[in-house]
C-alpha cells in the first residue's frame, strides 16, 4: 500500500480532523512525556527539572517521530507538587512520595499556587515558551495537567482521599475546591504563553469510584474547570480518564470538553455510538501490550482495529494511545504507528483498508 505524502503541518491536520474538513492523513496524538528523556539521552529526573531539556526533548521527539502534538507538562504531579506534595524522580515515571495533607488541619495552611513562582510550574511554562517559539507554527502544544479529582488525591493520598469520600465528604469537597482553583490558575498562566490545556483525571476512573461518586465529587469540579479553561483560552480542553469509563461517557461529554481520550479498556465503537455525535474521540491503541511489548506488525494491526471502529466518528477521530506512552517503548513501534496512519489513514478514509 502506498504511503501518503504529507502536505499539512501537524497543527493544520489536527484542526481539519476536528472540524470535519479534509486532511492528508489522520492525526496521531501521542503523550510522549518522559520517553522524550530517552530521545535526548538524559535521565527522567534531569529531563523533569530543566526547562531547556523539557523543550529539547519534546521538539526532538516530534521531529523524530512525526506525531501531531507536543506536551510540556505539568502532568499528573506538577500542581500537587506546587501545592506542597513531594515528588520522587526515579529513572521512570515520577510519583508522589509524600502527600502534603496528612491530617485535616494541614489543608488550612495551603493556598492556590502561583504558577510563576511555586514548584516546577515556572519551569513547565518556560519550556512551553521555548517550544512554541521554535515549532509552534507547525504543531500544537498542550500542557496536560491532572484533573481536579486526581489533583486532590495527590494532595491527600489516594487511599485517604477515597476514604474521605465516605467518612468526611465535606473535607473531600474542600480538597477538590483547592485543586480546582489551582488548575484554573495554572491554566490562566499557560494560556498566557500560548499553550492549550489537556486534562487527565485517572483517579476518577470507573475502576476507582462508582458512577454515583463520579457525579457527586468529580463531575461538578470537572465542569467548573472545563468552563474556566474554555473561557480563559477560547478552546475547550481535552479529557482523559483511565480505565473503564463506559458508564460515565455521557457525563464526560456533558462537561464541555473538546476531545475524549479513551483507555484501551473500553470499546471505541460503543463510545462512537453513545457520544461520538457530541465530542471527538481519541484512542485507544494498547500502550503496554502493543506499544511496549508488541512488534511493529502488532502496532499496525491495532491501528487498523481502532480505525475500523472509529474512523467515521461524527465529531472527528484522532488515532492515539489508550493512555500515556510507556517510557521505554521501542522507537520502531512509535514509527510503526505513525506509518500506519500514513498508510491506512489517507484522506478520504476508506473502511476497506481496515479489514
C-alpha positions in Angstrom: 0.0 0.0 0.0 1.3 3.4 -0.8 2.2 5.8 1.9 0.5 9.2 1.9 2.6 12.3 1.1 2.2 14.7 4.0 1.0 18.1 2.7 -0.1 19.6 6.0 1.5 20.7 9.3 0.6 18.8 12.4 -1.4 21.9 13.5 -3.3 22.1 10.3 -4.0 18.3 10.2 -5.4 18.2 13.7 -7.6 21.3 13.2 -9.0 19.8 10.0 -9.8 16.5 11.6 -11.7 18.2 14.5 -13.7 20.4 12.1 -14.8 17.8 9.6 -12.5 19.1 6.8 -10.2 17.1 4.5 -6.7 16.3 5.7 -3.7 14.5 4.2 -3.7 11.7 6.8 -5.4 11.0 10.1 -3.7 12.8 13.1 -1.8 10.8 15.7 -1.7 12.1 19.2 1.0 10.6 21.5 1.5 11.7 25.0 5.3 11.5 24.7 6.2 12.7 28.1 9.1 11.1 29.9 10.0 9.0 26.8 11.4 12.3 25.5 14.2 11.9 28.1 15.3 8.7 26.2 15.2 10.5 22.9 17.8 13.1 24.1 19.8 10.7 26.3 19.2 12.2 29.7 17.7 10.7 32.9 14.0 11.2 33.6 15.0 13.3 36.7 17.2 15.6 34.6 14.5 16.0 32.0 11.9 16.9 34.5 14.0 19.5 36.3 15.1 21.6 33.3 13.0 23.8 31.1 15.7 23.5 28.4 15.7 19.7 28.5 11.9 19.5 28.6 11.7 21.7 25.5 14.6 19.9 23.7 13.1 16.5 24.4 9.6 17.5 23.1 11.0 19.1 19.9 13.4 16.3 19.1 10.7 13.6 19.8 8.3 15.4 17.5 10.9 15.8 14.7 12.0 12.2 15.1 8.6 10.5 15.1 6.2 12.9 13.4 3.3 12.7 15.8 0.9 15.6 15.9 1.3 17.1 19.3 3.9 18.2 21.9 3.4 18.5 25.6 5.5 20.2 28.3 3.7 19.1 31.5 2.9 19.6 34.4 1.5 16.1 34.1 -0.2 14.3 37.0 2.0 15.6 39.7 3.0 19.2 38.9 0.2 21.1 40.5 0.1 18.9 43.6 3.8 19.4 43.9 3.4 23.2 43.7 0.8 23.0 46.5 3.3 21.1 48.7 3.4 17.4 48.0 6.9 15.9 47.5 7.7 14.2 44.2 10.2 11.4 43.6 12.2 11.1 40.4 13.3 7.6 39.7 14.6 6.9 36.1 11.0 6.0 35.3 7.7 7.8 35.9 7.9 10.4 38.7 5.4 9.8 41.5 4.1 11.5 44.7 6.4 10.3 47.5 4.8 12.4 50.3 1.3 13.9 50.3 1.1 17.4 51.8 -2.3 16.9 53.6 -1.5 14.1 56.0 -4.0 15.5 58.5 -7.1 17.6 58.0 -5.5 20.6 59.7 -2.8 20.7 57.1 -5.2 21.9 54.5 -5.8 25.2 56.4 -2.2 26.2 55.7 -2.3 25.7 51.9 -3.1 28.1 49.2 -3.5 28.2 45.4 0.0 28.1 44.0 1.5 30.9 41.9 2.4 29.4 38.5 5.2 32.0 38.2 6.9 31.0 41.5 5.8 27.7 43.0 7.1 24.2 42.5 8.2 23.4 38.9 5.3 25.3 37.4 7.5 28.1 36.2 9.8 25.5 34.5 6.9 24.0 32.6 5.8 27.4 31.4 9.3 28.3 30.3 9.6 25.0 28.4 6.3 25.7 26.7 7.5 29.2 25.7 10.7 27.7 24.1 8.8 25.0 22.2 6.2 27.4 20.9 8.9 29.8 19.7 10.7 27.1 17.8 7.9 24.9 16.4 4.6 26.5 17.5 3.7 27.4 13.9 3.8 23.8 12.9 2.5 21.7 15.9 0.0 22.4 18.7 1.3 22.4 22.2 -0.9 21.2 25.1 0.0 21.4 28.7 -1.6 18.3 30.2 -2.4 18.5 33.9 -4.2 16.3 36.4 -7.9 17.0 36.7 -9.5 18.1 40.0 -10.1 14.6 41.4 -6.6 13.3 40.7 -5.0 16.5 42.0 -7.0 16.3 45.2 -5.8 12.7 45.6 -2.2 13.7 45.0 -2.5 16.3 47.7 -4.2 14.0 50.2 -3.1 10.5 49.2 -5.3 8.4 47.1 -6.3 5.9 49.8 -7.1 8.6 52.3 -8.9 10.7 49.8 -11.2 7.8 48.7 -11.9 7.1 52.4 -12.8 10.8 52.8 -15.5 10.5 50.2 -17.3 8.2 52.6 -16.3 9.4 56.0 -15.6 13.1 55.6 -17.3 14.3 52.4 -17.2 17.9 53.4 -13.4 17.7 53.7 -13.2 16.0 50.3 -15.0 18.9 48.8 -12.6 21.3 50.4 -9.7 19.4 48.8 -11.5 19.5 45.5 -12.0 23.2 45.8 -8.3 23.9 46.3 -7.5 21.5 43.4 -9.9 23.1 41.0 -8.9 26.7 41.8 -5.2 25.7 41.4 -5.8 24.1 37.9 -7.7 27.2 36.6 -5.0 29.5 38.0 -2.3 27.4 36.2 -4.5 27.3 33.0 -4.6 31.1 33.0 -0.7 31.2 33.0 -0.5 28.5 30.4 -2.9 30.4 28.1 -0.8 33.5 28.6 2.2 31.8 27.0 0.1 30.4 24.1 -0.5 26.8 25.3 -3.7 24.9 25.4 -4.7 22.6 28.2 -5.3 18.9 28.4 -6.9 17.3 31.4 -6.1 13.8 32.7 -8.2 12.6 35.7 -7.2 8.9 36.1 -8.2 8.7 39.8 -11.8 9.5 38.7 -11.8 6.2 36.8 -14.7 3.8 37.0 -12.2 1.2 38.4 -11.7 3.5 41.4 -15.0 5.2 42.1 -18.7 4.5 41.3 -20.7 6.5 38.8 -22.6 8.0 41.7 -19.4 9.1 43.3 -18.2 10.5 40.0 -21.3 12.6 39.7 -21.2 13.8 43.3 -17.5 14.5 43.7 -15.6 14.6 40.4 -18.1 16.0 37.8 -19.1 19.3 39.4 -15.4 20.4 39.7 -14.6 19.0 36.3 -17.4 21.0 34.8 -16.2 24.1 36.5 -12.6 23.6 35.4 -13.5 22.9 31.8 -15.7 26.0 31.8 -13.0 28.1 33.3 -10.3 26.9 30.8 -12.6 27.4 27.9 -13.5 31.0 29.0 -9.8 31.8 29.5 -8.5 30.4 26.3 -11.4 30.2 23.9 -10.6 26.5 23.5 -12.2 23.6 25.4 -9.6 21.2 26.9 -9.3 17.5 26.0 -10.1 14.9 28.7 -8.5 11.5 29.5 -9.8 9.3 32.3 -8.1 5.9 32.6 -9.9 2.5 32.9 -13.5 1.6 32.1 -15.3 4.9 31.7 -18.3 3.5 29.7 -20.8 4.3 32.5 -19.8 8.0 32.6 -19.2 8.8 28.9 -22.3 10.9 28.8 -21.2 12.9 31.8 -17.7 13.3 30.4 -19.2 14.7 27.1 -21.6 16.9 29.1 -18.6 18.6 30.8 -17.9 20.5 27.6 -14.5 19.1 26.6 -13.4 19.0 23.0 -12.0 15.5 22.8 -12.5 12.4 24.9 -9.3 10.3 25.1 -10.3 6.7 25.8 -8.4 3.9 27.6 -7.9 0.7 25.7 -10.1 -1.0 28.4 -13.2 0.3 26.5 -14.7 -0.2 23.1 -14.3 2.7 20.6 -17.3 1.6 18.6 -19.5 1.8 21.6 -18.2 5.2 22.5 -18.8 6.4 19.0 -22.4 5.3 19.2 -23.0 6.9 22.6 -21.2 10.2 22.4 -19.4 10.4 19.0 -22.0 12.9 17.8 -21.2 15.3 20.6 -17.5 15.1 21.1 -14.4 14.0 19.2 -12.7 10.7 20.2 -9.1 9.9 20.6 -7.6 6.4 21.2 -7.1 3.7 22.0 -4.0 1.7 21.0 -2.9 -0.5 23.8 0.1 1.2 25.5 1.6 -1.8 27.1 0.5 -4.9 25.2 1.0 -3.3 21.8 3.4 -0.3 22.0 5.7 -1.5 24.7 5.6 -5.3 24.3 4.4 -5.7 20.8 6.1 -5.7 17.3 5.6 -3.1 14.5 3.1 -5.6 13.0 1.2 -5.7 16.2 1.1 -1.9 16.2 -0.2 -1.8 12.6 -2.9 -4.4 13.4 -4.0 -2.5 16.5 -4.1 0.8 14.5 -6.3 -0.9 11.9 -8.6 -2.2 14.6 -9.0 1.3 16.1 -9.6 2.9 12.7 -12.2 0.3 11.8 -14.2 1.2 14.9 -13.9 5.0 15.0 -12.9 6.4 11.6 -16.4 7.8 11.0 -17.0 9.4 14.4 -19.2 12.4 13.6 -17.2 14.9 15.6 -13.9 13.6 14.5 -11.4 10.9 15.4 -7.7 11.1 16.3 -5.5 8.0 16.4 -3.7 7.7 19.7 -2.9 5.6 22.7 -5.3 4.4 25.5 -3.0 6.1 28.0 0.5 7.6 28.2 3.3 6.2 26.1 5.5 3.9 28.2 8.9 5.4 28.8 10.9 2.6 27.2 8.6 2.0 24.2 10.8 0.7 21.3 11.2 3.6 18.8 10.4 1.2 15.9 6.9 0.8 17.4 6.3 4.5 17.5 7.5 4.8 13.9 5.1 2.0 13.0 2.1 3.8 14.5 2.9 7.0 12.5 3.5 4.9 9.4 0.2 3.1 9.9 -1.6 6.5 10.0 0.1 7.4 6.7 -0.8 4.1 5.0 -4.2 3.4 6.4 -5.4 6.9 7.3 -5.2 8.7 4.0 -8.0 11.1 3.1 -10.6 10.2 2.2 -10.7 7.4 4.8 -11.7 4.1 3.2 -13.0 1.4 5.6 -11.9 -1.3 3.2 -8.3 -0.5 4.3 -9.1 -1.5 7.8 -10.3 -5.1 7.1 
